[in-house]
Every structure is written in C-alpha cells, then in structure tokens.
C-alpha cells in the first residue's frame, strides 16, 4: 500500500508531532527526522503520516537478530536497527568479510522480505564499520580500510561522522576543525588539549583502533522526562508513569556499568510552576532501590495542587562501582543481580517483557519509540 510513496513516522499524528523516521521518497522532499508534521506536509503535501508501532519494530528486530545469530556467535546488538559482528581471525580479510556480508544480506531478504533492505559496512573497528554502512544506504556494502582512511575522510563533511551533530560541528569550528581530515591529522596530544578526555577517544577511533574495552568519560546524569497524555494527568497515573521512567533510567544506568549517588524528581503543572526535589544517596544501580528512593521523594509532593502535566527523573553523581564490604542485613547483591537478570530477558524478548505490576496500566504513556540506542 505504501511502497515507493513518501511516508513518515511520528509518535503522535498531530500537526505538532515530531517526525522520527522518513522513507527515502519523503527525504527527497526535505522531510527529515526532527521536523514537525505540519512542516513536513508543507514540504510534501502528498506525505503519508503513520504513528509508530513499537511492537511491530521489535518483532522484526527479533527476526533480524535470529538471522545474524545464525552466522556468528560474536554478535553485539547495538540498537533496534543496528548490530555488530566481530570477525574471527580467519575472517579478518576483505574477501571473507564480503562473502559473509553478502550471505547475511541474502538471508535477510529471504526470511524477512525482499523489501527489507540492509546496509553492511566493513572496517577495522566498530566506528569505521558503521561509517562504511552509511556510505551506500539503503542497500549497500562498503569497506573502509586503514590504507584509504585519508581519502575517505576527504570525501566527508563533519556531520557525516557519527557522533558529530550540528551543535558539535559549530563547537569544532571554534576550535579550528572544519573537516574530518582536520580531526584525523591532528596530533593526539593536541586533540586531548582541545577536547579533553574525549580527544584521545576520537583520535583512536578515527585511526581505526579497536575501542571495545575503552574507558569512556562518565556522563553527568542519566534521566527521562515525559509530557503526560490528558488521561494520565492525575497523581495516581503520574506515579505509575514515573515508575516506568525509573525502570528505563535504571536499565540505562546498569547498561553503562555505572552507579548513581543522587536522584532528582521534577513535576510541572499546566497552570503554574511545579515541584522539584533531589537528594544524595548511597551509590546504587538496582531498580528496587531506585523505586524506593523515588517513592520517598514523591511523598514530599502535595497531591492537592493542580494536576501534573510533565514529570522528569534524573540520576546524578554517576560513578564506576567499586568493591564494597558485604552487608549483614541488606541484600544489595541480590537486588542488583535480579535487575541485571530482568535486563537480559528484556533485551532478548523486548522492552518491558518483565516489568513491575505497578506499571501494568502505563502502556499508553511514555511509550517506547523507535529505539536508536538499546531497544528500551
């Protein structure tokens, strides 16, 4: 029905809804991710708008993972539409890698449908393999080799490099970097001087080093916020949605291998301001502790005020976990292991396959969008 027609996907089909994905036919008219529905339709009056269907995406994601797992045990799923296979020593050559890539593409076509295209990139590290996968989209196969790195970077713009958006591009311009080749040729020490800890990280990945075990800078916070739909604008429903946001934030915290030493809650009202509460706590990463902490802060909010319209949660004071003394009367290890086990099940079978009973009725709020990150 929609083959070869301009099509865009949005979480909510309203004029002010945001485009989260667009077909190649729509992109020809300038319809891009982030545009409002009304602006996209102004560019392309014949544009077809469809609301996102997370469960359909996840069903195809599972089928895709099954295909990839049939080719290699060294599979790492990076997002709902992206995965990495680390080649075995015998496969680490152009000929073997391309034979494997073509076999994967053929099996995707045969088992998931000929209209489902795949773009495969081959490179000396994950970063360059991803860059290569973007080179001939939507159905390409491209390899970036160490010996042709300079010519490759000469053919790209800064925003063609994964991890560089328009804001970062402006910052790089202020630092004297105007093209990818400027970054590539900049000495390691100078990049570290200008970009801080991330400078060395950029130097290594641009030059093809394997950064699988690299230690990345710790983010300042991890959080989620959500504007409540009209039917959820009451304190009871807002609490359930907040617990769902907490589950998401806790999973991200553990996926990053971090613990949090602080928690912040915010509630905004439609007619006037709102509430803000935060506190520092003993480091934790499990969802049980997180649920207990948000409950403590939530009790400080007066439920007699205006109905909430927006809620937000942030975890701060993030640190790498250190060895700690076992406790006699609290089973932190069990709580952490339980949370990790639930994460593993939800990663394999879909977000919130396992979930607390308290968020059973929140499916219509804080929905899981197309997850260009871990399927969450």
C-alpha positions in Angstrom: 0.0 0.0 0.0 2.8 2.4 0.9 5.6 1.0 -1.3 7.6 3.7 -3.1 5.5 6.5 -1.6 6.6 9.4 0.6 6.0 8.2 4.2 6.9 9.5 7.6 6.5 8.0 11.1 5.6 10.0 14.2 4.8 9.0 17.8 1.6 11.2 17.7 -0.1 12.2 14.5 -0.8 15.8 15.2 0.4 19.0 13.4 3.0 19.5 16.1 4.0 15.9 16.2 7.7 15.2 15.5 8.9 13.1 12.6 11.1 10.2 13.9 11.7 8.4 10.6 11.1 9.1 6.9 11.2 7.0 3.8 13.7 7.7 1.1 10.9 9.0 -1.1 10.0 11.5 1.6 13.6 12.5 2.2 13.8 13.7 -1.4 11.4 16.5 -0.5 13.5 17.5 2.5 11.4 15.6 5.1 13.9 14.7 7.9 13.9 13.4 11.4 13.0 16.1 13.9 10.7 18.1 11.6 7.2 18.8 12.8 4.4 17.0 10.9 2.9 20.3 9.7 6.3 21.5 8.3 6.9 18.1 6.7 3.5 18.3 5.0 4.2 21.8 3.7 7.3 20.4 2.0 5.5 17.3 0.7 1.7 17.7 0.5 1.3 14.0 -0.5 3.2 12.8 2.6 1.6 9.8 4.3 1.9 10.0 8.1 1.8 6.9 10.3 2.0 6.5 14.0 4.9 4.4 15.3 4.3 0.8 16.2 7.0 -0.2 18.7 5.8 -3.8 19.0 6.0 -4.3 15.2 9.5 -2.9 15.2 10.5 -5.2 18.0 9.1 -8.3 16.2 11.2 -7.6 13.1 14.2 -6.8 15.4 13.9 -10.3 16.9 13.8 -11.9 13.5 16.8 -9.9 12.4 18.8 -10.9 15.5 17.9 -14.6 14.8 19.3 -14.3 11.2 22.5 -12.7 12.5 23.0 -15.2 15.3 22.9 -18.0 12.7 26.1 -16.6 11.2 28.2 -15.8 14.2 28.3 -16.2 18.0 30.2 -12.9 18.2 27.1 -10.7 17.7 26.6 -7.5 19.7 23.2 -5.8 19.2 23.6 -2.1 19.4 20.1 -0.9 18.8 16.8 -1.9 17.2 18.3 -1.4 13.7 22.0 -1.9 14.3 24.2 -4.8 15.2 27.9 -5.6 15.1 29.7 -8.9 14.3 33.3 -9.2 15.3 35.1 -11.3 12.7 37.1 -14.4 13.7 40.8 -14.3 12.8 40.3 -16.4 9.7 37.6 -14.0 8.5 39.6 -10.8 9.0 40.3 -10.2 5.3 38.4 -8.4 2.6 37.3 -11.5 0.7 36.0 -13.5 3.6 34.3 -10.4 5.1 32.5 -9.6 1.9 31.3 -13.2 1.4 29.9 -13.2 4.9 28.2 -9.8 4.3 26.5 -10.9 1.1 25.3 -14.1 2.7 23.7 -12.1 5.6 22.0 -9.7 3.1 20.6 -12.6 1.1 19.2 -14.3 4.2 17.6 -11.1 5.4 15.9 -10.8 2.0 14.7 -14.4 2.0 13.5 -14.6 5.6 12.3 -11.0 6.3 11.1 -10.0 2.9 12.7 -8.5 -0.2 11.6 -5.0 0.7 13.6 -5.0 3.9 16.9 -3.6 2.9 20.2 -3.8 4.8 23.4 -1.8 4.6 26.6 -3.5 5.7 29.8 -1.9 6.5 33.2 -3.5 7.0 36.0 -1.7 8.9 39.0 -2.2 11.2 36.8 -1.1 14.2 33.2 -0.6 15.1 33.2 3.1 14.4 34.6 2.7 10.8 32.4 -0.3 10.1 29.4 1.9 11.0 30.7 4.7 8.8 31.0 2.3 6.0 27.5 1.1 6.4 26.2 4.6 5.9 28.2 5.0 2.7 25.8 3.3 0.2 22.5 3.3 2.0 19.9 1.9 1.9 21.1 -1.4 0.5 24.9 -1.1 0.2 28.0 -3.0 1.1 31.2 -0.9 1.6 34.6 -1.4 3.2 36.8 1.2 4.8 40.5 0.1 5.0 43.3 1.6 7.0 45.2 2.4 3.9 42.4 4.5 2.4 41.4 6.4 5.6 42.7 9.8 4.4 40.9 9.6 1.1 37.7 8.6 2.9 37.8 11.5 5.3 38.5 13.9 2.4 35.1 12.8 0.9 33.1 13.5 4.1 31.7 16.5 5.9 32.0 16.8 9.7 28.3 16.0 10.2 28.8 12.8 8.1 30.9 11.5 11.0 28.8 9.6 13.6 28.8 11.4 16.9 29.1 14.9 15.3 25.8 16.9 15.1 25.3 20.5 14.0 25.9 21.8 17.5 29.2 19.9 17.9 30.1 21.0 14.4 29.8 24.6 15.5 32.0 23.9 18.5 34.6 22.2 16.4 34.7 25.2 14.0 35.5 27.4 17.0 38.4 25.1 17.8 39.7 25.2 14.2 38.4 21.9 12.9 36.4 22.4 9.7 36.6 19.0 8.0 37.0 15.3 9.2 40.6 15.4 7.8 41.4 18.2 10.2 40.5 15.9 13.1 42.2 12.9 11.5 45.5 14.7 11.0 45.5 16.5 14.4 48.1 15.0 16.8 46.7 13.0 19.7 48.1 15.5 22.3 46.5 18.4 20.6 43.1 16.7 20.4 43.3 16.0 24.1 44.3 19.6 24.8 41.3 20.9 22.9 38.6 18.3 23.5 39.7 17.0 26.9 39.3 13.3 27.7 37.2 12.7 24.5 40.1 14.0 22.4 42.1 10.8 22.7 39.0 8.7 22.2 38.3 10.5 18.9 41.9 10.1 17.8 41.9 6.4 18.4 38.6 5.6 16.7 39.3 7.8 13.7 42.6 5.9 13.2 40.9 2.5 13.3 41.9 1.3 16.8 39.6 -1.2 18.4 37.9 0.6 21.3 35.7 -2.3 22.6 37.3 -2.1 26.0 38.0 1.7 26.0 37.1 3.6 29.2 34.8 6.4 28.2 34.1 9.6 30.2 31.3 9.2 32.7 28.2 11.2 31.8 27.0 13.8 34.3 23.5 12.3 34.6 21.0 9.8 33.2 17.4 10.6 33.1 14.0 10.7 31.3 11.1 13.1 31.2 7.6 12.8 29.7 4.6 15.1 28.9 1.6 13.2 30.2 -1.3 12.5 27.9 -4.6 14.1 29.2 -5.9 10.8 30.6 -2.7 10.4 32.7 -2.8 13.9 34.2 -3.7 12.8 37.7 -1.4 12.0 40.6 -2.1 8.2 40.6 -1.3 7.8 36.9 1.6 10.1 37.1 3.2 8.0 39.8 2.8 4.8 37.6 4.4 6.6 34.6 7.2 7.9 36.8 7.9 4.3 37.8 8.2 3.4 34.2 10.6 6.2 33.6 12.6 4.9 36.5 12.8 1.4 35.0 14.2 2.9 31.8 16.7 5.1 33.6 17.8 2.2 35.9 18.4 -0.1 32.8 20.5 2.6 31.1 22.5 3.1 34.3 23.3 -0.6 34.5 24.0 -0.9 30.8 26.6 1.9 31.2 28.2 -0.1 34.1 27.6 2.8 36.5 26.1 3.5 39.9 24.2 6.7 40.9 24.8 8.7 44.1 21.9 11.1 43.7 18.4 11.3 42.4 16.2 14.2 41.2 12.5 14.4 40.5 10.5 17.2 38.9 6.8 17.7 38.3 5.4 20.6 36.2 1.8 21.8 36.2 -0.3 23.1 33.4 -1.4 26.3 35.0 1.7 27.3 37.0 5.2 26.1 38.1 5.7 22.7 39.8 7.8 20.8 42.3 11.5 19.9 42.3 13.1 17.5 44.8 16.5 15.9 44.9 18.9 14.1 47.3 22.2 12.5 47.5 22.2 8.8 48.4 24.5 5.9 48.9 25.6 4.6 45.5 23.2 2.1 43.8 22.2 0.6 40.4 19.3 -1.7 41.1 15.7 -0.9 40.3 14.4 -1.9 43.7 16.4 0.7 45.4 15.5 3.3 42.8 11.8 2.6 43.2 12.2 3.1 47.0 14.0 6.4 46.6 11.6 7.9 44.1 8.7 6.9 46.4 10.4 8.8 49.3 10.7 12.0 47.2 7.2 11.5 45.7 5.7 11.6 49.2 7.1 15.2 49.7 4.8 16.5 46.9 1.5 17.9 47.8 -1.2 16.0 45.9 -3.8 18.7 46.5 -2.2 21.0 43.9 -3.0 21.2 40.2 -2.8 18.1 38.1 0.7 17.2 36.8 1.4 17.7 33.1 5.0 16.8 32.9 7.3 14.6 35.1 11.0 14.1 35.0 13.6 11.9 36.7 17.4 12.2 36.7 20.1 10.2 38.3 23.3 12.1 39.1 26.7 11.7 40.8 27.4 8.8 38.5 30.5 6.6 39.2 32.0 3.4 38.3 31.2 0.8 41.0 34.0 0.0 43.5 34.4 -3.1 45.6 32.4 -2.7 48.8 32.1 -4.6 52.0 29.2 -7.0 52.1 26.3 -6.1 54.5 24.7 -8.3 57.1 21.1 -7.2 56.9 20.6 -5.9 53.3 20.8 -8.0 50.2 22.1 -5.4 47.7 23.8 -8.1 45.6 20.5 -10.0 45.2 18.7 -6.8 44.1 21.4 -5.9 41.6 21.5 -9.5 40.2 17.7 -9.5 39.9 17.8 -6.2 38.0 20.5 -7.5 35.7 18.6 -10.7 35.0 15.5 -8.7 34.1 17.6 -6.5 31.8 18.9 -9.6 30.0 15.4 -11.0 29.5 14.0 -7.7 28.2 16.9 -7.2 25.9 16.2 -10.6 24.3 12.4 -10.6 24.3 11.6 -6.9 24.1 11.3 -4.0 26.4 9.1 -4.5 29.5 8.5 -8.2 28.8 9.2 -8.3 32.5 8.0 -5.3 34.5 6.7 -4.3 37.9 3.0 -4.8 38.4 2.7 -1.1 39.3 3.3 0.0 35.7 0.9 -2.6 34.0 -1.5 0.2 33.0 1.0 2.6 31.6 1.3 1.2 28.1 -0.3 4.3 26.6 2.1 6.7 28.3 5.9 7.2 28.0 5.8 4.8 25.0 8.9 3.2 23.7 9.8 5.0 20.5 12.0 3.7 17.7 15.0 2.9 19.8 18.1 4.2 18.1 20.0 3.0 21.2 19.3 -0.2 23.0 15.8 -1.3 22.4 14.2 0.2 25.5 
